[in-house]
Amino acid sequence: MGLEIIPNVVRSCKAFQYAVDVTSGKITSGKKRIQACQRFLDELEMSFSSDKYPWVFDVQKAYRPIDFIERFLIPTKGAYSKTELLPWQHFVEANMYGWVSRKTGYRRFREALIIVGQGNGKSTMIAGNAAFGLTKDNERGAEIYALSNSKEQAKIVYSECGAQITGSPVLRKHVQVTQNGAYFKNSKFEPLASDSKNLDGRNVHMAVFDEIHEFRDYKLINVIKGKIKKRKQPMIIYITTLGTVIDGPLMDFYVLGGQILAGDKAISRRAADRMFVYIDEIDEDDDPSDPACWPKANPSLGKLLDIEDLKDEWERVKSIPAERNNFINKQLNVFTSVVPARRLWAKLSSSTATRMNSLTLKAWI
C-alpha cells in the first residue's frame, strides 16, 4: 500500500516530514536515526492499513506537548524570546505521546531512550516534558521527577526546569516553584538522585533521567520502575549523551535500543513495542575528524550549534588525546572507556565492540 494510505493530517506534520527527509537521505543521518524514522513510517503504514494492529497514531495527542512547550516555555539561555522545537524534537515528542493503544487510548510507550550530542537542546526537552507532565497531561496527583546520579546534578537539572516555568508569564501564575519542587494543584515536580535518603513512597507518573551515562548501577532506575505500576500511562525518559561508564546501565540501554531499531528477533515484540528509541551517533565507517559526518550525532547543527564553532573546537583539541577523546565521546556519541579492557570486551556485543575499536583507531591515527 505504501505511505499514501497515511492521512494528510499526519503527512502534514513536522514529525512525519522529518522521518521522510531522514529516510530519503535529504538530512544527513546515521544508521540508527534512519532506523528510528523507518520504524515510525512502517508502523504508521501498519496502523492505518489494519485494525488488528494494536497501536494507533493520534496526531492531536502527539502535538499536545509540542504546542504546550512552544506556547508556554521561554528559554533561559541565549537570545530567544520563545521556544521553537526543531524537526528532530517534533519527531521525538510526537512518537512519545502520539502512539496509543487502539483498545484503551492510553499511551503506548512506557520508556524512551534519547541519545544526542552535547548542546543539541536536551535541557529544553527535559523542562518541557516535566512541565507538561505536571500541568497538562491530565493525570490527577501527578508526580514528576527530574533524576540524576547525584543530588547536586539533580538540583541543577531541576533549577533549569524551574527557571523555565517561572520565566513563563502564564505558568508562573499557576505553578508554585520553590527550591525543593514545583507544585500545581495536587501534582508535584521534584528533583531526585541516587544518593537521596528517602526513595520510598513514590507514585511516579513521569520520570526524566538526565545524563544516565554517569550511572554505575540500577538503584535509582529500579526504584522508579517499581513506582509506576499504579499509573495508567506512565513514562520514563532517558535523555543523554554517551559517556565513559561502559559497565553501567546506559550500555545496556544502548545495546537494547540498537536491537529494537534493528528489529532483532531476540527482543520480544511485547517488550520492543513499549520502548521508543532515538539514537544519534556517527557510524562505524565514519572518520571522526571529518565534519561531514558530524550532523549524524548533532541534529540541531545549524540552529543551536554552529559548524564553524565545532571545527574550531576540533582543531584546538585534536592534538590533545584526552580532549580529543572527550569531543568524540560527547559531541559525536562514541563510547570511550575508563574500565579495564578485559571487562570492556566482556560487556560488549561483538558488533558494538568492533564499532568502538574501529572508531577509536580512527580517532587516534
N, C-alpha and C positions, 0 to 999 in steps of 0.2 A: 504493500500500500504506500509506504513512504511517508515523508513528512507532510504531504498535502492533506492528510487526514486530521492534522492538528488544527484546531480552530484559530481564526485570526486574532482573537483576544489574547491567546498565548503567543502566537507567532510575532505579534507586535511588541511584546515586552522586551526590555533590555537583556534579561536573563537568557531568553531564547536566542536573541541575536548574538549574544556573546558566545554561546555554545556553537552556533553555526560558524561564526568567524574563526573560532579556535579550530574546529574540526576541518574547516576548509583550507586552513593554512594562512588565512588573512592576518591572524595575530600569531606572532612567533611564540611557540609554546613547546613545553617539554612533554614527554610521553605521558606522564601521569595526569597532567592538566587535560590533555587531549582525551584520555580515557574517562576522566570525570565528566567532561562535556558530552562525549559519546554515550556514556551511561544515561545521562539526562535525556538526550534525544531518543535513544532506544526505548526508554521507559515511557516517555510521552507517547510514542507510537503504539506501544503495547497497551497503555492505559486507554487510549481513545479508540482502539480497534477491537477491544474485547471487554465485555462486562465481567468476565471472570478474573481479570487482573485485579489483585486485591487493593491496589493503590490508585488514587486519582490526584491530578494536579489541579488545585483550586487557586487560580490566579489572584483572586481577591484576598485570600488568606496569605498568599505569597507576598503580596505587596503591602500588607498592613504594617509590618515592621519597617520596611523601606520608607514608606510615606511618613511614618512616625519619626524616624531618625532625621530625614531631610526637612521635615516641617518644624520640629521642636528643638533639635540639638544644634548648638553652635560650638565649633572647635575652640579649644582654649589656647591653642598654639598656632602661630602663623597668621598671615593677613587674610583670614577668611571670615566673612560675615554670615555664612550659613554652611551647613553640611550638604555636600552633594556626593552621594556614593558613586563609585566608579563601576564600570560594567562588571568586573570580576566580583565586586561586592554585591551587586544586584544578583548575580548568579548564585553566590553562596547563600545569601539571605532567602532568596526565593525557593531554593531547594530545601533549606532547613524548615521553613514554615509552610510552604505550599503543598507538599506531598502529605496527603491524609488518607486514612483508611476509608475505603469505599463503603464499608459496613457501618462504621461508627462516626466517622468525621473527625476523629482525633488524629493528632499529628503522627506521622509515620516514624520519623527519625527520633531516637532517644539519645543518640550521641553524634557529635560532629567533630571531625578532625580537620583542622585548617592549618596548613603549613605554608608560610610565605616568608620571603626575605625581610630583613630588617628595614624599618622605615616605610612600610607599604600600607599603613593605616590600621594596624591591629587595635590601637587604643580606641579609635572611633567605633570599631565593631564591638569591642568589649563594653564600652559605655552605652552604646546604642541598644544592644541586646539586653543588658541589665536594666536599663531604664524602661524599655518596652515591657520586659517581663514583670517589672514592678507595678506599672501603671495601666497597661493596655492589653494584657494577654488574657483578660477575662478569667483570671484564676483567683478565687477567694482565698485570702490569707496566704498569698504567695510568699515564699521565702527564696530570695535570690542571694547567691553568694559569689563574691569575687575571690578566687582561690589562687594561692601561690605557695611556694615552698617554705617561705618564712613570713613571720608577722610583718616585718619591715617592708618586704616586697608587696604583700597583700594590701598594706595601707597605702603604698604608692599607687597601686592599681585602683584602689577604691577612691583615693583622693582625686585622681584624674576623672573618674566617673562622676564623683560628687560635684566637681568643678563644672562639668558639662551640664549637669542638672541645674545647678544654681545659676549658670550662665544663660539658661533659657527663661525668657520672660514669662512663659506660660507655666512650665514645670515648677519653677521655684515658688509659685503661688500655691501649689497643691502638695508638694513634696517637702517634708522636713528633713534637712540634711544636717547631720552632726558629725563629730569626729569619728564616732563609732558605727554609724549607719545612716541609711536614708529610709524614711518611713512614709507610706502612703496608705491612708485608711488603716486596714488591719494587715497590710503587707509590709515586708521589710527587705532591705538590701544591705548586706554587711560583708566586711572582709573576713576571711578565714584562712588559716595556714596550717601546715603540717605540725608546727610546734605550738599550736593553740592548746590551752589547757583543757578546755571542755569541748569535745566534738560530738557529744551525745545530744539527744533531744531535738534533733533537726527534722524538718519535714520539707524536703527540698523540692522546689518547683523548677528552678533553673540554677545551674552552676556553670560559671565561666572560669576555666583554668587558664591562667596566663603563664606562658613560658614553661611548659611541663618538661622541657629538655633539662631543667635543673633538678627534677625529682629523681631520687635514687631508689625509692620504694613506692609501694602502693598504699601506704597507710591512709592518706587523706582521700585518695581516689576511691578506695574500697568503702570508706566511711560514707562518702557521698552517694555512691552507687546503692548502698544499703538503705539510704534515706529517701529514695524517690518512689518507692513502691506504692505509696498511698495516693500518688498523683495520677491523673488520667493521661496527661501528655507532658511529662517532664522532659527536660532537655539538659544534657551535659555537653558543654562546648570546650574543646581543647584547641586553643589558638596559640601558635608558637613559631619560632624559627627552629632550625635544627641546632644541635649542640655537641658537647663533648662527652656526655654521660651515655656511653654505649650500652651499659648494662642496666639502664633504668627503664621506666615504663614507656618513654617515648619511642624507643627502638621497637618494643613490642607493637605499639600502635602503628608505627611506620610500616612494619612488615605486614601487619594485618590489613592496613589500609591499601597497601600495594596489591595484596591478594584479592581484596574486594574489587578494586578497579580493574584488575586483570580478569575477573570472572573465574578465579581459581575454585575448582570444584571441591577443594579441601575445606572451604568455608561454606557452611550450610546456607541455603537461601534465606532461611529464617533469621540467621544472625546478620548476614550481609544487608538484608532489607531494612535493618534498624540503624544502620550507621552511614552517615553522609561523610564522604571523603573528598578533600580538595588539597592536593599537594603540588606546590610549585618548586621546581628544582631544575638545575641544569642536567643534561643527560650524560650517560656513561661515555659517549664518544666526544663530548664537548671539551674544548680547551678552555679552562677557567680564565686564561688571560685574554680570551677573545671577547670583546664587548658585544659581539653579535649574538652570543648565547645568553647574555645577562637578563634579557626580558623574560626568559623562561622561569626565573626564580623571583622576578620583581614585576608583578602585574600592574603596579602603579607607576612604572617608569614612564617619564614624560609628563606626569601630573604631580605626584608627591615627591618623586625622585628625579633628579636631573642626571642624564647620562654623562655629561661632561664632568660633573662633580664626582661621579663614581670612577671615571677614568683618571681624574686627578688623584683620588684616594688610592687606586690601584698602583699608579706609578710611584706613589710615596711608600707603600707597604711591600711591594713585590720583592724587594731585596732584603727584607727582614722576616725570617722564617715564621716567627710567632705571629706577627701582624698579618702576614700573607695568609697564614692558615685561618686566622680569625675572619678575614674578609671572605675567604672561600666558604667558611663554615656559616657565617651569619648572613652574608649577602647573596650567596649562591646556593645555600642549603645543601651542603655536602657535609656529612658526618666527619668529624675529626675526633680521634680517640685519645683519652688520657688513661685508659686501662691497659694492663699488660696485654701484649699481643696474643698470648695463648687464650686468655679469657675472651678477647675480642672475636677471634675467629670461631671459637666455640659457640658464641652467642649468635652470630650472623648466619643467615642462609647463604648458600654458595653464590647465588646471583647477587645479593646485596654486598657480600664481601668482595666479589670481583669488581663490582661498580666502584666501591670505595678505593680499592687498590689501584684501579685504572686512573681515577681522578686524582688520587694522592700523588701518583707518579708524575702525572702531567703538571701538577701544581708545583712540584719541586724541581722539575727539569729546567 
